[in-house]
Amino acid sequence: HMQGAISFEKVHFSYEPGEEILHGISFKVNPGENIAIVGATGAGKSTIINLLNRFYDIDSGTICLDGHDIRDYTLASLRRNIAVVLQDVFLFADTIANNISLVDPQITREEIEAAARQIGVHEFISSLPGGYDYNVKERGSMLSSGQRQLIAFLRAYMRNPSILVLDEATSSVDTYSEQLIQQASEKVTEGRTSIIIAHRLATVKKADKILVLEKGEVVEMGTHQSLLAQKGYYSKLYEAQFMAEEVI
């Protein structure tokens, strides 16, 4: 079980030769720290997560976890320590309980229900016909997008990861689900290294550190308040989003 210290040192990466996506990215995350990554579409946010999980290997530089190069870990042990909650949640045509445990015989129904109570989703699951035995059908079509995301939070929480990655997107979620997701998010990230890919900047105000990406480079880094005070890229991004929401 890792402590959850992450460091990227001068990381260069390209999906296609000659078309570099990340241009020498460097940053550090301390164990238990909550960091947010923000930036326009195509800035490289998701690429950082792909590299951390070693879905791809970098061109140059180093990525370390707990001071060791991630290439020194087996893929199984590396990925066992990282849980990812994606924007587009995949659920199997099966019961809610099986979607949470992924049919792991070591995970009991009592443990699932206890975890659901801890992150505040037990009531929502119990309200469904059959509760934990409710069949969500193909890709979870019987649930709303917010409900699918709550199941994904619980699935990640059950695995007690050292590092949690949230590709959070609550823009298409109803208000009630959004409140539950916010509560679940706070509980799940408590005491563990968390990386939040932020689409709505209002959700990252409490982050210990915000990483601002633009065209594959870190252009700013700091807390919400310090970045607003800089009157730079983040400040403009925040004001533009805030004004757009005011208009709506």
Sequence and secondary structure as in RCSB ss.txt:
>XXXX:A:sequence
HMQGAISFEKVHFSYEPGEEILHGISFKVNPGENIAIVGATGAGKSTIINLLNRFYDIDSGTICLDGHDIRDYTL
ASLRRNIAVVLQDVFLFADTIANNISLVDPQITREEIEAAARQIGVHEFISSLPGGYDYNVKERGSMLSSGQRQL
IAFLRAYMRNPSILVLDEATSSVDTYSEQLIQQASEKVTEGRTSIIIAHRLATVKKADKILVLEKGEVVEMGTHQ
SLLAQKGYYSKLYEAQFMAEEVI
>XXXX:A:secstr
     EEEEEEEEEEETTEEEEEEEEEEE TT EEEEEESTTSSHHHHHHHHTTSS  SEEEEEETTEEGGGS H
HHHHHTEEEE SS    SSBHHHHHHTT TTS HHHHHHHHHHHT HHHHHTSTTGGG B  GGGTTS HHHHHH
HHHHHHHHT  SEEEEEE  TTS HHHHHHHHHHHHHHHTTSEEEEEESSGGGGTT SEEEEEETTEEEEEE HH
HHHHHTSHHHHHHHHHHHHHHH 
